[in-house]
């Protein structure tokens, strides 16, 4: 069955819900962009002071914190951990790029 054959009230509710999802997706993208701006600054500071790109202790604390937040938000903590691990890997890649070229432009936040 295609959406053309769905009752008009159901279609309207579907569109309303999808509109909400679209807004949340846009907010997520903007929030991630802000997060990466901050982590770029961290990467520059680390490079200036010859600090390692990764900080496993901080990462472990952040993962645990995010898992707790996920539980309280009724989100699967394993999913939240996977998401944060993906983001952390990208941040470390940026920090490595910055450390290798501290006077260059900030890396793009995509792999």
Buried (B, 14 or more C-beta within 10 A) or exposed (E): EEEEEEEEEEEEEEEEEEEEEEEEEEEEEEEEEEEBEEBBEBBBEBBEEEBEBBBEEEBEEBBEEBBEEBEEEEBEBEEBBEEBBEBBEBBBBBBBBBBEEEEEEBBEBEE
